[in-house]
Amino acid sequence: MSEQARRRPPKPYRKPKKDPVRMLAFEALRAVDERDAYANLVLPPLLRKAREAGDFDGRDAALATELVYGTLRRQGTYDAIVAACVDRPLREVDPPVLDVLALGAHQLLGTRIPTHAAVSASVELARVVLGDGRAKFVNAVLRKISQHDLEAWVERVAPPYDEDPEDHLAVVHSHPRWVVSALWDSLGGSRAGIEDLLEADNERPEVTLVARPGRSTTEELAAATETLPGRWSPYALRMAEGGEPGAIEAVKEGRAGVQDEGSQLVALALANAPLEGPDARWLDGCAGPGGKAALLAALAAERGAALLASEKQPHRARLVERALAGNPGPYQVIAADGTRPPWRPGSFDRVLVDVPCSGLGALRRRPEARWRRRPEDLDGFAPLQRGLLTEALRAVRVGGVVGYATCSPHLAETRIVVDDVLKRTGGAELVDARPLLPGVPALGEGPDVQLWPHLHGTDAMYLALLRRTA
């Protein structure tokens, strides 16, 4: 060291600056990681608190939202890139450090934030939440990442498609390998189809409104906020980016709601299925949190029918009560187990069971679910799904119709369940559901229906309609 360097006074310690946007994004990611929370439940109260404190404006909220969801959607890809830039297995890196690195990687590779700003902001965040020592590690890793763009990194870290197509797609499109395999099977093996689907899972979904019939109209909603028409449902409107559904009067009053168009189509198909004889008693056997039940109740009220909405979990039953409050026709909400129901067999004309499932059809909305689910989870859902469908068929009268729905395209949760229950119970037949979704293309060979994000712009909802014959 030169004499001049020895004489130079040490740099004074600079306290790290807190960036409220990145602090909030980090807090949300930690909640997802530590508490198995869902970002769509964690983020809104954090944003509301930041606005009330005067820390955020609309642009800050939009950036924080993009950082959280973008990081979660591309987590698998970013993990592979980070792994190529560190000298130890990722399992040996502390989870909070990985969260800061993933946030930094997303800013570098998935946004238009300038490189120097993305690195410096991430290092400042690391100094605040991790300390100066680990901030140096973050700085070194992010500088390596900044040397290439996303396309170049993917080419480096993903195995060639010809050698391992499933692992290639898993890294490129940031899905676990087993999910890629299951979705590919459900699509029938098309490479173009699976790539389009996986890419659609990584896009930000639109916010879709439903005007509950007899209570609101699409015209009322369109006058209240900037919208586009729904694609398939006559009650749907798509909100312009940045719109706030909670600010719309009809939504506040429960006359309208936020509901994916695929979910609307399932309810509409059941309500419009041909029926002989009475049509006065409807059942939603898995009603929580209440979106489909609210639409069914409104449709039933127009026909003079009554809806019974049943939900096993009391706290979710309360959400259903809130969703149905003010419905103009008769309805009742109860907390009951659909596999051990309190109603008598043959009590209903129409029955819907939107069964608990893996949720692989809603990965656009809950990107963290793809990393949280395991293949063995399906074994846990299987008995429940079969039990609910079996009891739904008992609950409907001869000639009545049952709708079996899942927010999953996994064959083990859709056709395999329906086929198995039909073989074991007898006295029921499949009804072609495709004509009950008029105008919707690419519905497959039937008689059941599978919707897809890349084909229909909806969650990947599945629907089978069954008529009781004996």
Secondary structure by P-SEA (a helix, b strand, c coil): cccccccccccccccccccaaaaaaaaaaaaacccccccccccaaaaaaaaaaccccaaaaaaaaaaaaaaaaaaaaaaaaaaaccccccccccaaaaaaaaaaaaaaccccccaaaaaaaaaaaaaacccaaaaaaaaaaaaaaacccaaaaaaaccccccccaaaaaaaaacccaaaaaaaaaaacccaaaaaaaaaaaacccccccccccccccaaaaaaacccccccccccbbbbccccccccccccccccbbbbcaaaaaaaaaaaaccccccccbbbbccccccaaaaaaaaaaaaacbbbbbbbccaaaaaaaaaaacccccccccccccccccccccccccbbbbbccccccccccccccccccccccccccaaaaaaaaaaaaaaaccccbbbbbbbccccccccaaaaaaaaaacccccccccccccccccccccccbbbbbcccccccbbbbbbbbbcc
